[in-house]
Amino acid sequence: MNSTFELRLASQPDYEAIASVWHSSASLPGVGPPVMPTQNELRRRIDLEFAAGWEVTVAVRRSDVIGFVALKPREGVLDQLFVRPALVGGGIGKALLAHAMAAMPKGFTLFTASSNAKARIFYEKAGLIPMRDDAHPRTGHPVTYYGWKVV
């Protein structure tokens, strides 16, 4: 398997692939909400989030989007970070997280499903600090908030 990939800013032609990565990853057990939105619902949300200020960087191998990170720099929030399930563990998530750290050097927060043990270990290994457990703002399922350089 070719493990090389590049990061670049997302553009409108990437939106369908971003929705595909998001849906396939968030649909894994323990990762997304108890009732997972359809890929079409996520695709519609992508339009709204970009219009509201999302800054998205995609990881691309050949011409395929294999991961993405969506940032809200004005709010200091890493909003979404997903990698195609078959490629988890190949350094893509680490590169996307490093991009977020470079893009928001003063720090940021994020949340992940409290049941998502792999993501929690990933963030903690990268130096993010668990801040609190709470309910997801949309669905109410348990989430854990993390901070990087946030006091």
C-alpha positions in Angstrom: 0.0 0.0 0.0 1.3 3.4 -0.9 1.4 5.4 2.4 2.1 8.8 0.9 -0.5 11.5 1.0 -0.6 15.3 0.9 -2.6 17.9 2.8 -4.3 20.7 0.9 -7.1 23.1 1.4 -10.5 21.7 0.5 -12.6 23.1 -2.3 -16.2 22.7 -3.4 -15.4 19.6 -5.6 -14.2 17.8 -2.4 -17.5 18.2 -0.5 -18.9 14.8 -1.6 -15.8 13.0 -0.7 -15.6 14.8 2.7 -19.2 13.6 3.4 -18.2 10.1 2.4 -15.2 10.0 4.8 -17.2 11.6 7.6 -20.1 9.2 7.2 -18.0 6.0 6.9 -15.8 7.0 9.9 -18.5 8.3 12.2 -20.7 5.3 11.5 -18.2 3.0 13.2 -19.4 1.6 16.6 -18.8 4.1 19.4 -17.6 6.9 17.1 -20.6 8.9 16.0 -24.0 9.7 17.5 -26.5 6.9 18.5 -28.6 7.8 15.4 -26.1 8.5 12.6 -27.1 11.1 10.0 -27.2 9.9 6.4 -24.4 10.7 4.1 -26.7 13.1 2.2 -27.6 14.9 5.5 -23.9 15.3 6.3 -23.3 16.6 2.7 -26.0 19.3 3.3 -24.4 20.2 6.6 -21.0 20.6 4.9 -22.5 23.4 2.7 -23.8 25.1 5.8 -20.6 24.7 7.8 -18.4 26.1 5.0 -20.8 29.1 4.6 -20.5 29.6 8.4 -16.7 29.7 8.3 -15.3 26.2 8.4 -11.7 26.0 7.2 -11.1 22.5 5.9 -7.9 20.7 5.0 -8.1 17.4 3.3 -5.6 14.5 3.2 -5.3 13.3 -0.4 -3.7 10.1 -1.8 -3.5 10.2 -5.6 -6.8 12.1 -6.2 -8.7 10.5 -3.4 -9.7 12.4 -0.2 -8.8 10.0 2.6 -9.2 12.3 5.6 -10.1 15.8 6.7 -9.9 18.3 9.5 -12.5 21.1 9.9 -11.5 24.1 12.0 -13.3 27.1 13.4 -10.3 29.3 14.1 -12.2 32.3 15.3 -13.8 30.1 18.0 -10.6 28.1 18.6 -12.4 24.9 17.8 -11.3 21.7 16.0 -14.8 20.8 14.8 -14.2 17.5 12.9 -11.3 15.2 12.2 -11.9 11.9 10.4 -9.9 9.4 8.4 -11.2 6.6 6.1 -11.6 3.6 8.5 -9.3 1.3 6.5 -6.5 3.9 6.8 -6.6 4.7 10.5 -3.2 4.2 12.0 -1.2 5.3 9.0 -0.3 8.8 10.2 -3.1 10.7 8.4 -4.9 11.7 11.6 -1.6 12.7 13.2 -0.8 14.9 10.2 -4.3 16.5 10.3 -4.0 17.2 14.0 -0.5 18.7 13.5 -2.1 21.0 10.9 -4.7 22.1 13.4 -2.1 22.8 15.9 -0.1 24.9 13.4 -3.3 26.7 12.3 -4.4 27.5 15.8 -1.1 27.9 17.7 -2.8 29.7 20.7 -4.9 26.5 21.4 -8.2 25.0 20.7 -10.9 22.7 22.1 -12.7 19.8 20.6 -15.0 17.0 21.7 -15.3 13.4 20.9 -17.8 10.7 21.9 -16.9 9.5 25.3 -17.3 6.0 24.0 -14.7 6.6 21.3 -11.7 5.0 23.1 -9.4 5.1 20.0 -9.9 8.9 19.5 -9.5 9.6 23.2 -6.2 7.7 23.3 -5.1 9.5 20.1 -5.8 12.9 21.5 -4.2 12.3 24.8 -1.1 10.8 23.2 -0.9 14.1 21.2 -0.9 16.1 24.4 -4.6 17.2 24.5 -6.0 17.4 28.0 -9.5 16.1 28.9 -11.4 19.0 30.3 -14.9 17.7 31.1 -17.6 15.2 30.2 -20.9 16.7 28.9 -23.8 16.0 26.5 -23.4 16.5 22.8 -24.9 19.8 21.8 -27.1 18.3 19.0 -27.8 14.7 20.1 -27.3 14.7 23.8 -25.1 11.6 23.8 -22.0 11.6 26.2 -19.0 13.5 24.9 -15.6 14.4 26.3 -14.2 17.8 25.7 -10.4 18.2 25.2 -8.2 21.2 25.1 -4.8 21.9 23.6 -3.0 24.9 25.2 -6.3 26.0 26.8 -6.3 27.2 30.3 
